[in-house]
């Protein structure tokens, strides 16, 4: 028998709003809205038994590496707690806002939306 689905609070809705603000466009190289990717990942986490904190981390899993860096990770910790921040950090290829990897300029453009 499956466990009951977790209740998703206003905290989850705040994470949806932040993810939408951070990723307003399409996934790089596709016509798919970035939020579709984030919502699919979040759905998989919830279907696999994850709780609200894991679902929030799924929504925000690309945000730090996509240009928000450590400052955004700090914001995530303050707004959503250390468990969410720890998961997001573990899912990130880098915690640096000035990432020299190819495509980093596109990721920085995404993060500038957060500061707008």
ROFI-320438 format. One record per atom (N, C-alpha, C, O): x, y, z negated; atom name; chain. Coordinates in steps of 0.2 Angstrom, whole numbers. Atoms other than C-alpha are relative to their C-alpha. Layout:
% residues N
+-------+-------+-------+----+----+
:    px :    py :    pz : at : ch :
+-------+-------+-------+----+----+
:     X :     Y :     Z : CA :  A :
...
+-------+-------+-------+----+----+
% end
This chain:
% residues 116
+-------+-------+-------+----+----+
:    px :    py :    pz : at : ch :
+-------+-------+-------+----+----+
:     4 :    -6 :     0 :  N :  A :
:     0 :     0 :     0 : CA :  A :
:     4 :     6 :     0 :  C :  A :
:     9 :     7 :    -4 :  O :  A :
:    -4 :    -6 :    -1 :  N :  A :
:     7 :    17 :     5 : CA :  A :
:    -2 :     5 :    -6 :  C :  A :
:    -7 :     5 :    -8 :  O :  A :
:     1 :    -5 :     5 :  N :  A :
:     9 :    31 :    -8 : CA :  A :
:    -4 :     5 :     3 :  C :  A :
:    -4 :     7 :     9 :  O :  A :
:     4 :    -6 :    -2 :  N :  A :
:    -2 :    46 :    -7 : CA :  A :
:     5 :     5 :     3 :  C :  A :
:    10 :     6 :     0 :  O :  A :
:    -4 :    -6 :    -3 :  N :  A :
:     4 :    60 :     4 : CA :  A :
:     1 :     5 :    -5 :  C :  A :
:    -3 :     7 :    -9 :  O :  A :
:    -1 :    -5 :     5 :  N :  A :
:    12 :    74 :    -6 : CA :  A :
:    -4 :     6 :     1 :  C :  A :
:    -6 :     7 :     7 :  O :  A :
:     4 :    -7 :    -1 :  N :  A :
:     2 :    90 :    -9 : CA :  A :
:     5 :     5 :     2 :  C :  A :
:    11 :     5 :     0 :  O :  A :
:    -5 :    -5 :    -3 :  N :  A :
:    10 :   104 :     1 : CA :  A :
:    -3 :     7 :    -3 :  C :  A :
:    -9 :     8 :    -1 :  O :  A :
:     2 :    -6 :     4 :  N :  A :
:     9 :   120 :    -9 : CA :  A :
:     2 :     7 :     5 :  C :  A :
:     4 :     6 :    10 :  O :  A :
:    -2 :    -7 :    -4 :  N :  A :
:    11 :   139 :    -4 : CA :  A :
:     8 :     0 :     1 :  C :  A :
:    10 :     4 :     5 :  O :  A :
:    -7 :     0 :    -1 :  N :  A :
:    30 :   135 :    -6 : CA :  A :
:     1 :    -3 :     7 :  C :  A :
:     6 :     0 :    11 :  O :  A :
:    -1 :     3 :    -7 :  N :  A :
:    29 :   124 :    10 : CA :  A :
:    -2 :     5 :     5 :  C :  A :
:     1 :     6 :    10 :  O :  A :
:     2 :    -5 :    -5 :  N :  A :
:    19 :   137 :    19 : CA :  A :
:     5 :     6 :     1 :  C :  A :
:     6 :     9 :     6 :  O :  A :
:    -5 :    -5 :     0 :  N :  A :
:    32 :   150 :    14 : CA :  A :
:     6 :    -3 :     5 :  C :  A :
:     9 :     1 :     8 :  O :  A :
:    -5 :     3 :    -4 :  N :  A :
:    45 :   138 :    22 : CA :  A :
:    -2 :     0 :     7 :  C :  A :
:     3 :     1 :    12 :  O :  A :
:     2 :     0 :    -7 :  N :  A :
:    35 :   137 :    38 : CA :  A :
:     1 :     7 :     3 :  C :  A :
:     3 :     8 :     8 :  O :  A :
:     0 :    -7 :    -2 :  N :  A :
:    34 :   156 :    39 : CA :  A :
:     8 :     2 :     1 :  C :  A :
:     9 :     5 :     6 :  O :  A :
:    -7 :    -1 :     0 :  N :  A :
:    53 :   157 :    36 : CA :  A :
:     3 :    -4 :     7 :  C :  A :
:     7 :    -1 :    11 :  O :  A :
:    -3 :     4 :    -5 :  N :  A :
:    57 :   143 :    49 : CA :  A :
:    -3 :     4 :     7 :  C :  A :
:     1 :     4 :    12 :  O :  A :
:     3 :    -3 :    -6 :  N :  A :
:    45 :   152 :    62 : CA :  A :
:     4 :     7 :     1 :  C :  A :
:     5 :     9 :     7 :  O :  A :
:    -4 :    -7 :    -1 :  N :  A :
:    55 :   169 :    59 : CA :  A :
:     7 :    -2 :     2 :  C :  A :
:     9 :     2 :     6 :  O :  A :
:    -7 :     1 :    -2 :  N :  A :
:    72 :   161 :    61 : CA :  A :
:     0 :    -3 :     7 :  C :  A :
:     5 :    -3 :    10 :  O :  A :
:     0 :     3 :    -6 :  N :  A :
:    67 :   151 :    76 : CA :  A :
:    -6 :     1 :     5 :  C :  A :
:   -10 :    -3 :     6 :  O :  A :
:     6 :    -2 :    -3 :  N :  A :
:    55 :   161 :    86 : CA :  A :
:    -1 :    -2 :     8 :  C :  A :
:    -6 :    -2 :    11 :  O :  A :
:     0 :     1 :    -8 :  N :  A :
:    60 :   155 :   104 : CA :  A :
:    -1 :    -8 :     1 :  C :  A :
:    -4 :   -12 :    -3 :  O :  A :
:     0 :     6 :    -2 :  N :  A :
:    63 :   139 :   112 : CA :  A :
:     6 :    -4 :    -2 :  C :  A :
:    11 :     0 :    -3 :  O :  A :
:    -6 :     4 :     1 :  N :  A :
:    75 :   125 :   109 : CA :  A :
:     5 :     1 :     5 :  C :  A :
:     3 :     1 :    11 :  O :  A :
:    -5 :    -1 :    -5 :  N :  A :
:    92 :   128 :   118 : CA :  A :
:    -1 :    -5 :     5 :  C :  A :
:    -1 :   -11 :     4 :  O :  A :
:     0 :     5 :    -5 :  N :  A :
:    91 :   120 :   135 : CA :  A :
:    -7 :    -3 :     2 :  C :  A :
:    -7 :    -8 :     6 :  O :  A :
:     7 :     3 :    -1 :  N :  A :
:    72 :   116 :   134 : CA :  A :
:    -5 :     5 :     1 :  C :  A :
:    -4 :    11 :     0 :  O :  A :
:     6 :    -4 :     0 :  N :  A :
:    55 :   123 :   137 : CA :  A :
:    -4 :    -1 :    -7 :  C :  A :
:   -10 :     2 :    -7 :  O :  A :
:     4 :     2 :     6 :  N :  A :
:    50 :   116 :   120 : CA :  A :
:     1 :     6 :    -6 :  C :  A :
:     6 :     7 :    -7 :  O :  A :
:    -1 :    -5 :     6 :  N :  A :
:    46 :   129 :   106 : CA :  A :
:     4 :    -3 :    -6 :  C :  A :
:     3 :    -9 :    -7 :  O :  A :
:    -5 :     3 :     6 :  N :  A :
:    59 :   127 :    92 : CA :  A :
:    -5 :    -3 :    -6 :  C :  A :
:    -3 :    -8 :    -9 :  O :  A :
:     4 :     2 :     6 :  N :  A :
:    45 :   126 :    79 : CA :  A :
:    -3 :    -7 :     2 :  C :  A :
:    -4 :   -11 :    -3 :  O :  A :
:     3 :     7 :    -1 :  N :  A :
:    38 :   110 :    88 : CA :  A :
:     5 :    -5 :    -2 :  C :  A :
:     3 :   -10 :    -6 :  O :  A :
:    -5 :     5 :     2 :  N :  A :
:    55 :   101 :    85 : CA :  A :
:     0 :     0 :    -8 :  C :  A :
:     0 :    -5 :   -11 :  O :  A :
:     0 :     0 :     7 :  N :  A :
:    55 :   107 :    67 : CA :  A :
:    -6 :    -3 :    -4 :  C :  A :
:    -6 :    -7 :    -9 :  O :  A :
:     6 :     3 :     2 :  N :  A :
:    37 :   101 :    64 : CA :  A :
:     0 :    -7 :     1 :  C :  A :
:    -3 :   -11 :    -3 :  O :  A :
:     0 :     7 :    -1 :  N :  A :
:    40 :    84 :    72 : CA :  A :
:     5 :    -3 :    -6 :  C :  A :
:     3 :    -8 :    -9 :  O :  A :
:    -4 :     2 :     5 :  N :  A :
:    55 :    82 :    60 : CA :  A :
:    -3 :    -1 :    -7 :  C :  A :
:    -3 :    -5 :   -10 :  O :  A :
:     3 :     0 :     7 :  N :  A :
:    45 :    87 :    45 : CA :  A :
:    -5 :    -5 :     0 :  C :  A :
:    -6 :    -8 :    -5 :  O :  A :
:     5 :     6 :     0 :  N :  A :
:    31 :    75 :    50 : CA :  A :
:     3 :    -7 :    -1 :  C :  A :
:     0 :   -11 :    -5 :  O :  A :
:    -3 :     6 :     1 :  N :  A :
:    43 :    61 :    51 : CA :  A :
:     2 :    -1 :    -7 :  C :  A :
:     2 :    -7 :   -10 :  O :  A :
:    -2 :     0 :     7 :  N :  A :
:    50 :    65 :    34 : CA :  A :
:    -6 :    -2 :    -5 :  C :  A :
:    -6 :    -6 :    -9 :  O :  A :
:     6 :     1 :     4 :  N :  A :
:    32 :    66 :    26 : CA :  A :
:    -3 :    -8 :     2 :  C :  A :
:    -5 :   -11 :    -3 :  O :  A :
:     2 :     6 :    -1 :  N :  A :
:    27 :    50 :    35 : CA :  A :
:     4 :    -6 :    -3 :  C :  A :
:     2 :   -11 :    -4 :  O :  A :
:    -5 :     5 :     3 :  N :  A :
:    42 :    41 :    28 : CA :  A :
:     0 :     0 :    -8 :  C :  A :
:     4 :    -3 :   -11 :  O :  A :
:     1 :    -1 :     8 :  N :  A :
:    37 :    46 :    10 : CA :  A :
:     3 :     5 :    -3 :  C :  A :
:     4 :     6 :    -9 :  O :  A :
:    -4 :    -6 :     3 :  N :  A :
:    47 :    62 :     8 : CA :  A :
:    -5 :     4 :    -4 :  C :  A :
:   -11 :     4 :    -2 :  O :  A :
:     4 :    -5 :     4 :  N :  A :
:    40 :    75 :    -4 : CA :  A :
:     0 :     7 :     3 :  C :  A :
:     3 :     8 :     8 :  O :  A :
:     1 :    -7 :    -2 :  N :  A :
:    37 :    93 :    -3 : CA :  A :
:     7 :     3 :     1 :  C :  A :
:     9 :     6 :     6 :  O :  A :
:    -7 :    -3 :    -1 :  N :  A :
:    56 :    98 :    -5 : CA :  A :
:     3 :    -3 :     6 :  C :  A :
:     7 :     1 :     9 :  O :  A :
:    -3 :     3 :    -6 :  N :  A :
:    61 :    85 :     8 : CA :  A :
:    -3 :     3 :     6 :  C :  A :
:     1 :     4 :    11 :  O :  A :
:     4 :    -3 :    -6 :  N :  A :
:    48 :    92 :    20 : CA :  A :
:     3 :     7 :     1 :  C :  A :
:     3 :     9 :     7 :  O :  A :
:    -2 :    -7 :    -1 :  N :  A :
:    54 :   110 :    17 : CA :  A :
:     7 :     0 :     3 :  C :  A :
:     9 :     4 :     7 :  O :  A :
:    -7 :     0 :    -3 :  N :  A :
:    72 :   105 :    20 : CA :  A :
:     0 :    -2 :     7 :  C :  A :
:     4 :     0 :    11 :  O :  A :
:     1 :     2 :    -7 :  N :  A :
:    66 :    97 :    36 : CA :  A :
:    -1 :     6 :     5 :  C :  A :
:     1 :     7 :    10 :  O :  A :
:     2 :    -6 :    -4 :  N :  A :
:    58 :   113 :    42 : CA :  A :
:     6 :     5 :     1 :  C :  A :
:     7 :     8 :     6 :  O :  A :
:    -6 :    -5 :     0 :  N :  A :
:    75 :   123 :    38 : CA :  A :
:     6 :    -4 :     2 :  C :  A :
:    11 :     0 :     1 :  O :  A :
:    -6 :     4 :    -1 :  N :  A :
:    87 :   109 :    43 : CA :  A :
:     5 :     3 :     5 :  C :  A :
:    11 :     2 :     4 :  O :  A :
:    -4 :    -3 :    -5 :  N :  A :
:    94 :   119 :    57 : CA :  A :
:     2 :     7 :    -1 :  C :  A :
:     7 :    10 :     2 :  O :  A :
:     0 :    -8 :     1 :  N :  A :
:    93 :   137 :    50 : CA :  A :
:     7 :     2 :    -2 :  C :  A :
:    10 :     7 :     1 :  O :  A :
:    -6 :    -3 :     3 :  N :  A :
:   110 :   138 :    41 : CA :  A :
:     6 :    -1 :     6 :  C :  A :
:     9 :     4 :     7 :  O :  A :
:    -5 :     1 :    -6 :  N :  A :
:   121 :   130 :    56 : CA :  A :
:    -2 :     5 :     6 :  C :  A :
:     3 :     6 :    10 :  O :  A :
:     2 :    -4 :    -5 :  N :  A :
:   111 :   141 :    68 : CA :  A :
:     2 :     7 :    -1 :  C :  A :
:    -1 :    11 :     3 :  O :  A :
:    -2 :    -6 :     0 :  N :  A :
:   119 :   156 :    62 : CA :  A :
:    -1 :     4 :    -7 :  C :  A :
:     2 :     9 :    -8 :  O :  A :
:     2 :    -3 :     7 :  N :  A :
:   112 :   160 :    44 : CA :  A :
:     6 :    -1 :    -5 :  C :  A :
:     7 :     4 :    -9 :  O :  A :
:    -6 :     1 :     4 :  N :  A :
:   128 :   153 :    36 : CA :  A :
:    -2 :     0 :    -7 :  C :  A :
:    -8 :    -2 :   -10 :  O :  A :
:     1 :     1 :     8 :  N :  A :
:   130 :   153 :    17 : CA :  A :
:    -5 :     5 :    -3 :  C :  A :
:    -8 :     4 :    -7 :  O :  A :
:     5 :    -4 :     2 :  N :  A :
:   120 :   169 :    15 : CA :  A :
:    -7 :    -3 :     0 :  C :  A :
:   -11 :    -2 :    -5 :  O :  A :
:     6 :     3 :     0 :  N :  A :
:   105 :   160 :    21 : CA :  A :
:    -1 :    -6 :    -4 :  C :  A :
:    -7 :    -7 :    -7 :  O :  A :
:     0 :     5 :     5 :  N :  A :
:   109 :   145 :    11 : CA :  A :
:    -2 :     2 :    -7 :  C :  A :
:    -6 :    -1 :   -10 :  O :  A :
:     1 :    -3 :     6 :  N :  A :
:   109 :   156 :    -4 : CA :  A :
:    -7 :     2 :    -1 :  C :  A :
:   -11 :     1 :    -6 :  O :  A :
:     7 :    -2 :     0 :  N :  A :
:    92 :   163 :     1 : CA :  A :
:    -5 :    -6 :    -1 :  C :  A :
:   -10 :    -6 :    -5 :  O :  A :
:     4 :     6 :     1 :  N :  A :
:    85 :   145 :     3 : CA :  A :
:     0 :    -2 :    -7 :  C :  A :
:    -5 :    -5 :    -9 :  O :  A :
:     0 :     3 :     7 :  N :  A :
:    91 :   140 :   -14 : CA :  A :
:    -4 :     4 :    -5 :  C :  A :
:    -7 :     2 :    -9 :  O :  A :
:     4 :    -4 :     4 :  N :  A :
:    83 :   155 :   -22 : CA :  A :
:    -7 :    -1 :     1 :  C :  A :
:   -11 :    -1 :    -4 :  O :  A :
:     7 :     0 :    -2 :  N :  A :
:    67 :   154 :   -13 : CA :  A :
:    -3 :    -7 :    -1 :  C :  A :
:    -9 :    -8 :    -3 :  O :  A :
:     3 :     6 :    -1 :  N :  A :
:    65 :   135 :   -12 : CA :  A :
:     3 :    -5 :    -5 :  C :  A :
:     1 :   -11 :    -6 :  O :  A :
:    -3 :     4 :     5 :  N :  A :
:    77 :   128 :   -25 : CA :  A :
:     6 :    -4 :     2 :  C :  A :
:     8 :    -4 :     8 :  O :  A :
:    -7 :     3 :    -2 :  N :  A :
:    94 :   119 :   -26 : CA :  A :
:    -1 :    -7 :     3 :  C :  A :
:     3 :    -9 :     7 :  O :  A :
:     1 :     6 :    -4 :  N :  A :
:    87 :   102 :   -20 : CA :  A :
:    -1 :     1 :     7 :  C :  A :
:     2 :    -2 :    11 :  O :  A :
:     1 :    -2 :    -7 :  N :  A :
:    81 :   110 :    -4 : CA :  A :
:     7 :     2 :     3 :  C :  A :
:     9 :     0 :     9 :  O :  A :
:    -6 :    -2 :    -2 :  N :  A :
:    97 :   119 :    -2 : CA :  A :
:     6 :    -5 :     1 :  C :  A :
:     9 :    -5 :     6 :  O :  A :
:    -5 :     5 :     0 :  N :  A :
:   108 :   104 :    -5 : CA :  A :
:    -2 :    -5 :     6 :  C :  A :
:     3 :    -7 :    10 :  O :  A :
:     2 :     4 :    -6 :  N :  A :
:    98 :    94 :     9 : CA :  A :
:     2 :     4 :     6 :  C :  A :
:     5 :     1 :    11 :  O :  A :
:    -2 :    -4 :    -6 :  N :  A :
:   100 :   108 :    21 : CA :  A :
:     7 :     1 :     1 :  C :  A :
:     9 :     0 :     7 :  O :  A :
:    -7 :     0 :    -1 :  N :  A :
:   118 :   110 :    18 : CA :  A :
:     3 :    -7 :     2 :  C :  A :
:     7 :    -7 :     7 :  O :  A :
:    -2 :     7 :    -2 :  N :  A :
:   120 :    91 :    20 : CA :  A :
:    -1 :    -1 :     7 :  C :  A :
:     2 :    -5 :    11 :  O :  A :
:     2 :     1 :    -7 :  N :  A :
:   111 :    92 :    37 : CA :  A :
:     4 :     5 :     5 :  C :  A :
:     3 :     5 :    11 :  O :  A :
:    -3 :    -5 :    -4 :  N :  A :
:   122 :   107 :    43 : CA :  A :
:     7 :    -2 :     3 :  C :  A :
:    11 :    -5 :    -1 :  O :  A :
:    -7 :     1 :    -3 :  N :  A :
:   137 :   105 :    55 : CA :  A :
:     5 :     5 :    -3 :  C :  A :
:    11 :     3 :    -4 :  O :  A :
:    -5 :    -5 :     3 :  N :  A :
:   144 :   121 :    47 : CA :  A :
:    -4 :     4 :    -4 :  C :  A :
:   -10 :     5 :    -4 :  O :  A :
:     3 :    -5 :     5 :  N :  A :
:   140 :   133 :    33 : CA :  A :
:     2 :     7 :     2 :  C :  A :
:     0 :    12 :    -2 :  O :  A :
:    -3 :    -6 :    -2 :  N :  A :
:   149 :   147 :    42 : CA :  A :
:    -5 :     4 :     4 :  C :  A :
:    -7 :     1 :     9 :  O :  A :
:     4 :    -4 :    -4 :  N :  A :
:   139 :   162 :    49 : CA :  A :
:     4 :     1 :     7 :  C :  A :
:     1 :     2 :    12 :  O :  A :
:    -4 :    -1 :    -6 :  N :  A :
:   153 :   165 :    62 : CA :  A :
:     3 :    -6 :     2 :  C :  A :
:    10 :    -7 :     3 :  O :  A :
:    -2 :     7 :    -2 :  N :  A :
:   154 :   148 :    69 : CA :  A :
:     3 :     1 :     7 :  C :  A :
:     0 :     3 :    12 :  O :  A :
:    -3 :    -1 :    -7 :  N :  A :
:   167 :   147 :    84 : CA :  A :
:    -2 :    -5 :     5 :  C :  A :
:     0 :    -5 :    10 :  O :  A :
:     1 :     5 :    -4 :  N :  A :
:   159 :   132 :    91 : CA :  A :
:    -4 :     2 :     6 :  C :  A :
:    -7 :     8 :     6 :  O :  A :
:     4 :    -2 :    -6 :  N :  A :
:   151 :   133 :   109 : CA :  A :
:    -7 :     0 :    -2 :  C :  A :
:   -10 :    -4 :    -5 :  O :  A :
:     7 :    -1 :     2 :  N :  A :
:   134 :   140 :   108 : CA :  A :
:    -2 :     4 :    -6 :  C :  A :
:    -7 :     5 :    -8 :  O :  A :
:     1 :    -4 :     6 :  N :  A :
:   137 :   149 :    92 : CA :  A :
:    -3 :     7 :     1 :  C :  A :
:    -7 :     9 :    -3 :  O :  A :
:     3 :    -7 :    -1 :  N :  A :
:   133 :   166 :   100 : CA :  A :
:    -8 :    -1 :     0 :  C :  A :
:   -11 :     4 :    -2 :  O :  A :
:     8 :     1 :     0 :  N :  A :
:   115 :   159 :   103 : CA :  A :
:    -2 :    -1 :    -7 :  C :  A :
:    -8 :     2 :    -8 :  O :  A :
:     2 :     1 :     6 :  N :  A :
:   114 :   153 :    86 : CA :  A :
:     0 :     6 :    -4 :  C :  A :
:    -4 :     8 :    -9 :  O :  A :
:     0 :    -6 :     4 :  N :  A :
:   119 :   170 :    79 : CA :  A :
:    -5 :     5 :     2 :  C :  A :
:    -8 :     8 :    -2 :  O :  A :
:     6 :    -4 :    -2 :  N :  A :
:   106 :   178 :    90 : CA :  A :
:    -6 :    -2 :    -4 :  C :  A :
:   -10 :     2 :    -5 :  O :  A :
:     6 :     3 :     4 :  N :  A :
:    93 :   167 :    81 : CA :  A :
:     0 :     3 :    -7 :  C :  A :
:    -5 :     5 :    -9 :  O :  A :
:     0 :    -2 :     7 :  N :  A :
:    99 :   172 :    64 : CA :  A :
:    -1 :     8 :     0 :  C :  A :
:    -3 :    10 :    -6 :  O :  A :
:     2 :    -7 :     0 :  N :  A :
:    98 :   191 :    69 : CA :  A :
:    -7 :     1 :    -1 :  C :  A :
:    -9 :     7 :    -4 :  O :  A :
:     7 :     0 :     1 :  N :  A :
:    80 :   188 :    69 : CA :  A :
:    -2 :     1 :    -7 :  C :  A :
:    -7 :     4 :    -9 :  O :  A :
:     1 :     0 :     7 :  N :  A :
:    80 :   185 :    51 : CA :  A :
:     1 :     7 :    -3 :  C :  A :
:    -2 :     9 :    -8 :  O :  A :
:    -2 :    -6 :     3 :  N :  A :
:    88 :   201 :    47 : CA :  A :
:    -4 :     6 :     3 :  C :  A :
:    -4 :    12 :     0 :  O :  A :
:     4 :    -5 :    -3 :  N :  A :
:    76 :   211 :    58 : CA :  A :
:    -6 :     2 :    -4 :  C :  A :
:   -10 :     7 :    -2 :  O :  A :
+-------+-------+-------+----+----+
% end
